Amino acid sequence: MNTQQYIQLENEYGATNYKPLDVVLTRAKGIWVWDVDGNKYMDCLSSYSAVNQGHCHPKIAATMHDQIDKLTLTSRAFRNDQLGLFYKELCDLTHSHMALPMNSGAEAVESCLKAVRKWGYRTKGIPEGQAEIIVCENNFHGRTITIIGFSTEKQYRDGYSPFTPGFKIIPFGDAEALEKAITPNTVAFLVEPIQGEAGIIVPPMGYLKQVREICTRHNIAMMTDEIQTGLGRTGRLLAEEHEGVEADLTMIGKALAGGFYPISAVLSNKEVLGVFQPGDHGSTFGGNPLACAVARTALKVLIEEGMIENAAKMGDYFMERLHAIKSPYVKEVRGKGLLIGVELYPEAGGARRFCQSLMGKGLLCKETHDNVIRFAPPLVITRDEVDWAAERIESVLTA
Ligand SMILES: *Cc1c(COP(=O)(O)O)cnc(C)c1O
């Protein structure tokens, strides 16, 4: 079968909620992927940061092969010999007291929302049905009805009402707005350390520190969504470390299993996650031994192979190379570590055409919204490979 035939099958039988670039991939290794016609590309999206460790990392693959022959699913009706070790290793690494395993990022976010509401009712004495959660404009936290109900992106909400009440939206990066929005019924504030889907929006330095201080002073839970920014992407294990803060709850997902398996987790102090009693919350696949085994190795290689330090170094170098490009189309280059956005002027005719041209030159990336190109390669990229990417990006941005 050829590219057109694969695309035709997708178009004929698939729900049409995505509009991918017309490249059909069949194998991958590290930062490189190959299509069904044998063309090779550098992956500068990393499956939305789910393959930080590089595609098909051999050690993660070996763990997966091993575990598949031993035990894959027990449900939480019984225990398994991977979950406890996964908890301990994850909590040690992130200085958390407790963790809750789920599958997708959106489920981790939903789990947090449930936990902080219950925490508010049980420990803060907020009257039942009155809990308020503060969120930010231009947020992205997933696609469930509750989550899109507090999105400010028109298309994400359109046609899906009615929505879950109890959310208040404030501007991102504005600590004063947070302070003003807090009422006696506020239980929590949910924020991305860098807004990824909104176009790699980096808040002012000191913002998270101020947020931490305000949340502590008002006794509300600070929740950081690190599903995209976490696990080394920005050059630290968690992006909140850049400001030396620890949230009360942190959601991670995406790269937690290096792209091999869907697994997400809520990291928390004992106080908030501790509100869950048996039966309060659950998931058939959450905490399954295959996910846990794979995630343990995915975390291990992230640390042992120096990927986080490499993300910091290569991120700085990549940004330096991008800043040096003199293009009439580029409005701003921004980001942290290997989460980089190049914003184009609206007159440039949209980011998608540049992504299309880059594909023609062997580099895969994706626009986010209309005018931002996101560059987020796997964290194993080398200096020579950054040079290779920068040359191609320069040539399309100056054409
Ligand atoms: C991707 C993402 C999610 C949702 O994760 P899914 O696994 O797609 O449900 C939530 N928050 C952020 C910041 C994300 O980037």
The ligand as an SDF file (V2000), in Angstrom:
LIG
                    3D

 15 15  0  0  0  0  0  0  0  0999 V2000
   -1.7790   16.8900   26.3660 C   0  0  0  0  0  0  0  0  0  0  0  0
   -2.1780   17.6740   27.5490 C   0  0  0  0  0  0  0  0  0  0  0  0
   -3.2570   17.2750   28.3570 C   0  0  0  0  0  0  0  0  0  0  0  0
   -4.1720   16.1210   28.0060 C   0  0  0  0  0  0  0  0  0  0  0  0
   -3.5400   14.9090   27.9150 O   0  0  0  0  0  0  0  0  0  0  0  0
   -4.3030   13.6610   27.1800 P   0  0  0  0  0  0  0  0  0  0  0  0
   -3.4110   12.5110   27.4710 O   0  0  0  0  0  0  0  0  0  0  0  0
   -4.3700   14.0110   25.7250 O   0  0  0  0  0  0  0  0  0  0  0  0
   -5.6330   13.5570   27.8000 O   0  0  0  0  0  0  0  0  0  0  0  0
   -3.5240   18.0140   29.4920 C   0  0  0  0  0  0  0  0  0  0  0  0
   -2.7780   19.0810   29.8120 N   0  0  0  0  0  0  0  0  0  0  0  0
   -1.7360   19.5040   29.0590 C   0  0  0  0  0  0  0  0  0  0  0  0
   -0.9490   20.6870   29.4800 C   0  0  0  0  0  0  0  0  0  0  0  0
   -1.4130   18.8210   27.8950 C   0  0  0  0  0  0  0  0  0  0  0  0
   -0.4260   19.2640   27.1160 O   0  0  0  0  0  0  0  0  0  0  0  0
  1  2  1  0
  2  3  1  0
  2 14  2  0
  3  4  1  0
  3 10  2  0
  4  5  1  0
  5  6  1  0
  6  7  2  0
  6  8  1  0
  6  9  1  0
 10 11  1  0
 11 12  2  0
 12 13  1  0
 12 14  1  0
 14 15  1  0
M  END
$$$$
